[in-house]
Amino acid sequence: MPTYLYKNIETGEIYELTQSMRDDPFTRHPETDVAIKRILARPGIAFKGSGFYVNDSRPKDEGSKGGE
């Protein structure tokens, strides 16, 4: 199950809560019953380096073949 970030509306404290993707977002903390709201976070994946684009996986000499 995914983990979502929630922020305490009064204090600004950040919580990580696990819940199903099908569930509605929490509006109250399940243990303390304080008002919270879901916040967006960057995904934990970054594509760096070569090999992630179509032109990176093609042979380097593709355009020069058959021209002689």
PyMOL CGO cylinders between C-alpha atoms (Angstrom):
from pymol import cmd
from pymol.cgo import CYLINDER

trace = [
    CYLINDER, 0.00, 0.00, 0.00, 1.28, 3.48, -0.80, 0.3, 1, 1, 1, 1, 1, 1,
    CYLINDER, 1.28, 3.48, -0.80, 2.43, 6.02, 1.76, 0.3, 1, 1, 1, 1, 1, 1,
    CYLINDER, 2.43, 6.02, 1.76, 1.06, 9.57, 1.57, 0.3, 1, 1, 1, 1, 1, 1,
    CYLINDER, 1.06, 9.57, 1.57, 2.23, 12.78, 3.21, 0.3, 1, 1, 1, 1, 1, 1,
    CYLINDER, 2.23, 12.78, 3.21, -0.21, 14.68, 5.37, 0.3, 1, 1, 1, 1, 1, 1,
    CYLINDER, -0.21, 14.68, 5.37, 0.25, 18.03, 7.08, 0.3, 1, 1, 1, 1, 1, 1,
    CYLINDER, 0.25, 18.03, 7.08, -1.21, 19.08, 10.41, 0.3, 1, 1, 1, 1, 1, 1,
    CYLINDER, -1.21, 19.08, 10.41, -3.23, 22.20, 9.60, 0.3, 1, 1, 1, 1, 1, 1,
    CYLINDER, -3.23, 22.20, 9.60, -2.57, 23.86, 12.98, 0.3, 1, 1, 1, 1, 1, 1,
    CYLINDER, -2.57, 23.86, 12.98, 1.10, 23.06, 13.68, 0.3, 1, 1, 1, 1, 1, 1,
    CYLINDER, 1.10, 23.06, 13.68, 2.50, 22.27, 10.21, 0.3, 1, 1, 1, 1, 1, 1,
    CYLINDER, 2.50, 22.27, 10.21, 3.84, 18.89, 11.35, 0.3, 1, 1, 1, 1, 1, 1,
    CYLINDER, 3.84, 18.89, 11.35, 4.24, 16.36, 8.50, 0.3, 1, 1, 1, 1, 1, 1,
    CYLINDER, 4.24, 16.36, 8.50, 2.97, 12.78, 8.81, 0.3, 1, 1, 1, 1, 1, 1,
    CYLINDER, 2.97, 12.78, 8.81, 3.46, 9.73, 6.59, 0.3, 1, 1, 1, 1, 1, 1,
    CYLINDER, 3.46, 9.73, 6.59, 0.30, 7.65, 6.54, 0.3, 1, 1, 1, 1, 1, 1,
    CYLINDER, 0.30, 7.65, 6.54, -0.23, 4.38, 4.67, 0.3, 1, 1, 1, 1, 1, 1,
    CYLINDER, -0.23, 4.38, 4.67, -3.58, 3.79, 3.01, 0.3, 1, 1, 1, 1, 1, 1,
    CYLINDER, -3.58, 3.79, 3.01, -5.09, 2.19, -0.05, 0.3, 1, 1, 1, 1, 1, 1,
    CYLINDER, -5.09, 2.19, -0.05, -5.19, 4.18, -3.29, 0.3, 1, 1, 1, 1, 1, 1,
    CYLINDER, -5.19, 4.18, -3.29, -8.94, 3.57, -3.40, 0.3, 1, 1, 1, 1, 1, 1,
    CYLINDER, -8.94, 3.57, -3.40, -9.58, 5.19, -0.01, 0.3, 1, 1, 1, 1, 1, 1,
    CYLINDER, -9.58, 5.19, -0.01, -10.58, 8.83, 0.28, 0.3, 1, 1, 1, 1, 1, 1,
    CYLINDER, -10.58, 8.83, 0.28, -7.87, 11.14, 1.70, 0.3, 1, 1, 1, 1, 1, 1,
    CYLINDER, -7.87, 11.14, 1.70, -7.84, 11.48, 5.48, 0.3, 1, 1, 1, 1, 1, 1,
    CYLINDER, -7.84, 11.48, 5.48, -9.21, 14.72, 6.92, 0.3, 1, 1, 1, 1, 1, 1,
    CYLINDER, -9.21, 14.72, 6.92, -8.44, 13.78, 10.54, 0.3, 1, 1, 1, 1, 1, 1,
    CYLINDER, -8.44, 13.78, 10.54, -5.39, 11.92, 11.84, 0.3, 1, 1, 1, 1, 1, 1,
    CYLINDER, -5.39, 11.92, 11.84, -6.51, 8.33, 12.58, 0.3, 1, 1, 1, 1, 1, 1,
    CYLINDER, -6.51, 8.33, 12.58, -4.77, 8.20, 16.00, 0.3, 1, 1, 1, 1, 1, 1,
    CYLINDER, -4.77, 8.20, 16.00, -4.83, 11.77, 17.33, 0.3, 1, 1, 1, 1, 1, 1,
    CYLINDER, -4.83, 11.77, 17.33, -7.96, 13.08, 15.54, 0.3, 1, 1, 1, 1, 1, 1,
    CYLINDER, -7.96, 13.08, 15.54, -6.33, 16.42, 14.61, 0.3, 1, 1, 1, 1, 1, 1,
    CYLINDER, -6.33, 16.42, 14.61, -7.24, 18.12, 11.33, 0.3, 1, 1, 1, 1, 1, 1,
    CYLINDER, -7.24, 18.12, 11.33, -4.85, 17.18, 8.49, 0.3, 1, 1, 1, 1, 1, 1,
    CYLINDER, -4.85, 17.18, 8.49, -4.67, 17.53, 4.73, 0.3, 1, 1, 1, 1, 1, 1,
    CYLINDER, -4.67, 17.53, 4.73, -2.81, 15.56, 2.07, 0.3, 1, 1, 1, 1, 1, 1,
    CYLINDER, -2.81, 15.56, 2.07, 0.16, 17.31, 0.49, 0.3, 1, 1, 1, 1, 1, 1,
    CYLINDER, 0.16, 17.31, 0.49, 1.97, 16.54, -2.75, 0.3, 1, 1, 1, 1, 1, 1,
    CYLINDER, 1.97, 16.54, -2.75, 5.52, 15.25, -2.75, 0.3, 1, 1, 1, 1, 1, 1,
    CYLINDER, 5.52, 15.25, -2.75, 8.04, 14.61, -5.49, 0.3, 1, 1, 1, 1, 1, 1,
    CYLINDER, 8.04, 14.61, -5.49, 8.28, 11.02, -6.62, 0.3, 1, 1, 1, 1, 1, 1,
    CYLINDER, 8.28, 11.02, -6.62, 11.31, 9.10, -5.41, 0.3, 1, 1, 1, 1, 1, 1,
    CYLINDER, 11.31, 9.10, -5.41, 12.60, 8.29, -8.89, 0.3, 1, 1, 1, 1, 1, 1,
    CYLINDER, 12.60, 8.29, -8.89, 14.93, 10.22, -11.17, 0.3, 1, 1, 1, 1, 1, 1,
    CYLINDER, 14.93, 10.22, -11.17, 16.00, 9.27, -14.70, 0.3, 1, 1, 1, 1, 1, 1,
    CYLINDER, 16.00, 9.27, -14.70, 19.61, 10.36, -15.12, 0.3, 1, 1, 1, 1, 1, 1,
    CYLINDER, 19.61, 10.36, -15.12, 22.19, 9.40, -17.68, 0.3, 1, 1, 1, 1, 1, 1,
    CYLINDER, 22.19, 9.40, -17.68, 21.86, 7.93, -21.14, 0.3, 1, 1, 1, 1, 1, 1,
    CYLINDER, 21.86, 7.93, -21.14, 19.55, 5.13, -22.18, 0.3, 1, 1, 1, 1, 1, 1,
    CYLINDER, 19.55, 5.13, -22.18, 16.18, 6.65, -21.26, 0.3, 1, 1, 1, 1, 1, 1,
    CYLINDER, 16.18, 6.65, -21.26, 15.29, 8.16, -24.63, 0.3, 1, 1, 1, 1, 1, 1,
    CYLINDER, 15.29, 8.16, -24.63, 14.56, 6.56, -28.01, 0.3, 1, 1, 1, 1, 1, 1,
    CYLINDER, 14.56, 6.56, -28.01, 17.56, 8.19, -29.68, 0.3, 1, 1, 1, 1, 1, 1,
    CYLINDER, 17.56, 8.19, -29.68, 19.89, 6.85, -26.94, 0.3, 1, 1, 1, 1, 1, 1,
    CYLINDER, 19.89, 6.85, -26.94, 19.08, 3.23, -27.74, 0.3, 1, 1, 1, 1, 1, 1,
    CYLINDER, 19.08, 3.23, -27.74, 19.66, 3.48, -31.50, 0.3, 1, 1, 1, 1, 1, 1,
    CYLINDER, 19.66, 3.48, -31.50, 23.00, 2.54, -33.06, 0.3, 1, 1, 1, 1, 1, 1,
    CYLINDER, 23.00, 2.54, -33.06, 25.31, 5.54, -33.47, 0.3, 1, 1, 1, 1, 1, 1,
    CYLINDER, 25.31, 5.54, -33.47, 26.04, 4.85, -37.18, 0.3, 1, 1, 1, 1, 1, 1,
    CYLINDER, 26.04, 4.85, -37.18, 22.41, 4.36, -38.28, 0.3, 1, 1, 1, 1, 1, 1,
    CYLINDER, 22.41, 4.36, -38.28, 22.38, 7.39, -40.65, 0.3, 1, 1, 1, 1, 1, 1,
    CYLINDER, 22.38, 7.39, -40.65, 25.69, 6.64, -42.38, 0.3, 1, 1, 1, 1, 1, 1,
    CYLINDER, 25.69, 6.64, -42.38, 24.93, 3.04, -43.51, 0.3, 1, 1, 1, 1, 1, 1,
    CYLINDER, 24.93, 3.04, -43.51, 24.29, 2.32, -47.18, 0.3, 1, 1, 1, 1, 1, 1,
    CYLINDER, 24.29, 2.32, -47.18, 25.38, 5.73, -48.41, 0.3, 1, 1, 1, 1, 1, 1,
    CYLINDER, 25.38, 5.73, -48.41, 28.61, 4.60, -50.09, 0.3, 1, 1, 1, 1, 1, 1,
]
cmd.load_cgo(trace, "trace")
